[in-house]
Amino acid sequence: MSKPKVFEKPTGVKDYLPEAAAKLRRIEYRVMQCMERWGYREIITPTLEYYDTVGVASSTEDKKLFKLLDRNGTTLVMRSDMTAPIARVASSLLKEHPFPLRLSYQANVFRAFEAEAGRDAEFFQTGVELIGDASSEADAEVIALAIACLQAAGVQQFKIALGHVGFLNGLFQETLQQRQDAQTALKACLLSRDHVGYRETIKSLGLPREMQQELEGILRLRGGEEICRQARQVTKDPVAQHAIAHLCEIWDVLEAYGVSEHVLIDLTMIGDFSYYTGMTFEGYAADMGFPVCSGGRYDNLLAQFGRPAPATGFALKTNRILEVIGKSKAEEAPQRVLIVYTEHHRAAALAKAREYRSREGFIAETRLLADGQQGLNAVRQADGALQVHGSRYCDIISFTE
């Protein structure tokens, strides 16, 4: 019989102690406030969804879904993202609401990874969906909002890598028209940012040298507005040309927003090519190998729920942002005050606590002293603060005889 798991947790999940939880909630609160100021309204969807609808429509690979059966034997999934559930709501409960819909959310989502991958199975997202607008203005809006949200969250240094799946789809169709397996292999390398594997795959295809150089050349298509001009010379494919034109339009709008300095055009940045249909982007913070936000256009999803509509959006990886904030200079913490009192002075003590709680930057705790106890015997000075049983306070106020 196996030993009972008393303190252990399943692989990929974690506890957030009070200090970390407070920081996480502050990040979420500030980001949601930012989204609200841009006209996005919060939506809350269930943790559990039907596999046959939301699970199948999700961008998450089937093997990464957490599945379970209800008492009737119907397969359910724990939500692996928020885009598919919101598409379900937009096509049902919000079906009579006119487009565009601007919706925001904050939620925990679940994905099953191999134990040795070292990745979270439960993580936190805060994001938006802009549904019913196919324009470059809409794409630029969500990118500009993502930048504003990262700044609101306290991320100081970051870059947004902006790409478009249409460019690579067009280029590969032009150069590898009859070789779908090769196209898929090259896209998989780019999706995992495996540029070495990308080059090796090209060499293994036995292509003419000129075509090899053309395909390898896209690895250098990273930079500012000039990349749009350079990319037009790489391929004449109409799908690729349309994608570049769309990126140029997005760039113009981002310049009007005054945020283009945060954006890097990266035509190797493809996102999930089975899910996204247009522009995609990822946000990287300094010294962080994983993206702290990601998003893009997904114009085919809502058709699966019976209400075809273009859509674009993004999600912030809130728990990853928490790691970034933890490395930066700590915020000034609220001042903690302890108010101790005897039963006879309860009203005055609680009035004082109420006064402190009404002031910005203060936290007030109260403690009733036992009968006959006139003060706290465990108070000690440490690092400029008062400590009582390990808890730190800037002041202790006593209402006793």
Summary of the structure (lengths in Angstrom):
residues: 401
radius of gyration: 26.4
end to end distance: 59.1
largest distance: 93.7
contacts: 1223
relative contact order: 0.12
helix: 41%
strand: 23%
